[in-house]
Amino acid sequence: MSSPPDRPDLHVIDIFMMSIKCGNCDTYQTIVKFQKGAEKNVYTYECDNEICDPNVTRTLVEVPKHLDNSTRRAEELPYYEKDESPEEGEPSD
């Protein structure tokens, strides 16, 4: 039996299909911030309780832009602050 051909278009990361669990309180963290970068996007997670100090247990997940399948959805969430600088390839006014 032969293996299926490699499909690079299927090699993506959907951040909203992942769970991030805190090693301190053993509960799942909530996404609280999204930042678009030049080469990678950064998703910030924190515990949603009074047990953990976010400065200690905060989790940053960096996703290479070319693999990130979640950007459009993340931009629609309330914690996203749109960068006013033009994106790559976009004309500036």
N, C-alpha and C positions, 0 to 999 in steps of 0.2 A: 504494500500500500504506500503510495507516495504522499508526502506532506503537502498541505495546501500552499500555494504561492504566498510569499510575503506581501502584505498589503499595508504599506506605510500610511495610507490614508486612515487606517483603523488604529494607528498608534497615537492615541490621544489620552489626555488626563482630564477627567470630569471631576472637579473638586467637590461638587455637590453629591457625588456618589460615594464619598469617603467619610469615614468617622475618625475623629481625633479624640483619643481618650487621655485624660490627665493621669500621670503616674503618681501624683500626690494624693488626690481625693478619689480616684477611680471612677470619675463620672466623665461623660462626654463633654467636650468643649464646644462652644458656639462661635461661629465666624462673626467677627466684629469689625473687620476692616479689610479693604481691598485696595491695592496699589498697582497701577500699571507701570511697568518699567520698560526700558529700551529692549532688553533681551529676555527678561523674565517678569512674570507677575507674582506678586506676593499677597498671600492670604494670611490674615492674623486671626488666631483663635484664642479665646480665654474661657476660663471656667465661669459659669453663671451661678455662683454661690458665694457665701460669706466665708467659706473655709480657706480658699486659696488667694494669695496675693498675686494679681496679674503680672506684677513686675518679676515674679519668680517663676510662675507656671505658664506664662504666655508662650504660644507655639506659633512659629512662622513657617509657612509652607511656600517654598519657591517653586514655581512651575515654568519651565522654558516656554516662551511665547508661542513657538511653533507647535507645541504639543497641547497648549491650553484650550480646552473645549468649553470653558466656563465663563469666558470674559464677558460676553453679552449679558448673560444672566446676572453676573456680579455687578455690572454697571447699573442694573435696575434696582438694586437693594439700597436701603436708606443710608448705610454707612459709607457708600462710595462718594468720594469728593472728586468731581471731574477736574482733571488738569486742564488749564486754559491754554497750554502750549500746543501747537499743531502736532499731529501724529506724523510718523514717517510717511512721506509720499503725499501728504495733504498740503494743498497750497495755503500759504498764510495770507491774511488780508492786508 
